[in-house]
Amino acid sequence: MTLIEIAVLFETRKMSVIEATGLGKDALHVYFGLALFLVVRLAWRGRGGWIAAWLAVLAMACGGEWLDLTAEYSRSTIQPDAEHWHDIWNTMLWPTVLLIVGPWLPRSEGAAEASPPRRSGEDAERRLEQA
């Protein structure tokens, strides 16, 4: 399967999702970006999960636009660059907000218990003396 065939198949599937759900193209970008962000973040709860989720959405947004451009080249109906940047912006807005705000969200008690207690001050010195 050639790249152009993959791009056309991607665009066909995207249009079928738009028709089936009744969503606009912009809303589809927002929902898919948020869904991927949440799936990756829930799968990767450890250190770096926020960044990994954001990077996954960025890869999806850029890859989708690259496939859109490839399909447009095959039909000779190239859209202006501003429209492609608009799609990436729509996809990345809320994952970026979650990336910035997420680390300050309160952690669940289960996650706090899983991390080892931090020692500071006199407790840290006593631990070294006891060793």
N, C-alpha and C positions, 0 to 999 in steps of 0.2 A: 504494500500500500504506500503510495507516494504521499509527500507532505501536503500537496494540494488536496488529495482525496481525504486525508485526515482532517484538514481544515474545513472542507465542505461538510463532512460528516459531523464535526463539532458544531458548526453553524446550524445544520439541520436539527440536531438534537436540542440545541438551545432554543430554536424557534418552536419546537414541539413542546418544550417545557413552558415557554411563554404562553402559547395557545392553550395548553391544558390548565394552567393555573390562573390565567387572566391577569397576571402581573405585567407591569411594564418592564422594559429592559433595565432601567435604572434600579427599580426595586429588586429585580433578580440579582443584580450585582451586590446590593446591600445585604440581602438575605444569604446568599452563598458565601460572602465574605465573613459574616458573623457566624454562620454555621460551621465553616471550616475552622475559624479561630477557636470556637468553643470546643469542638471535637478534639483538636490538637491539644488545647490547654487542659481538658479533662483527662486526656491520655497521658500527658506529660505534666504531672503535678509537681515535680521536683524543681531544682534550681535551673533556671534558663527556660522554663516552660512558656513564660510570657513572650520571650524573644522568639522562640521556636514557632509558636502559634502565629505571631505577626509575620515572620519570614515565610511561613507556609501560605498565608493569604497573599503576600506580595508576589510569591512565585505563581500562584494561581491567577492573580490579576494580570500580571505581565504575560504569562503563557497564554491566557485566553485572548488577550489583545493581539498577541503575535499571531495566533491562529486566525483571528478575525482579519488581520491585515493580509495574511496569506490567501484567505478566501476572497477578499476584495481584489487582490492582484489577479487572481484567476478569472474573475468576472469583469475586470477592468472598471470597477466601481469603487475607487479608493475614496474613503471618507477623509475629511480634514484631520490633521493631528490633534486638534483641540477636542474632537469628539472621543478619540481614544484616551487622551489624558483625563477627560471627564469620567470615563468608565473606570479608570484606575483610581481616581479620586473617590468616586462613589464606593468602590469596593473597599478601599483602605481607611476611610474616615473613622468608622466606629471601632474597628480593630486597633487603630492607633490610639483612640481615646482610652480603650481598655488597657492597652499596653502602658500608657502613662499613669492611669489611675489605679490599675490592678494591684501593684505591689503595696499600695496603702490600704487596700481593703482588709477588713479584719479576717484573721485566719480562724479556721474551725479548731475546736479544742483537740480533736484527734490529730491534727497536723502539728499542733503545739507540743503534744505529748511525744510525738515521734522524734522530734528533734532533741538532741542532748542538751542538758541544762548548761548555760554559760556560767562560768565561774569568774568572779572578778574580786578585786580587793583582797581582804584577808583570807577569804575562802580559797582563792587561787594559790596564795602563798602556803597555806596549811597543807594543801594537796601535795605541793612539791616537797614540803618538809617530811610528810608521811611516807613518801616513796623511798 
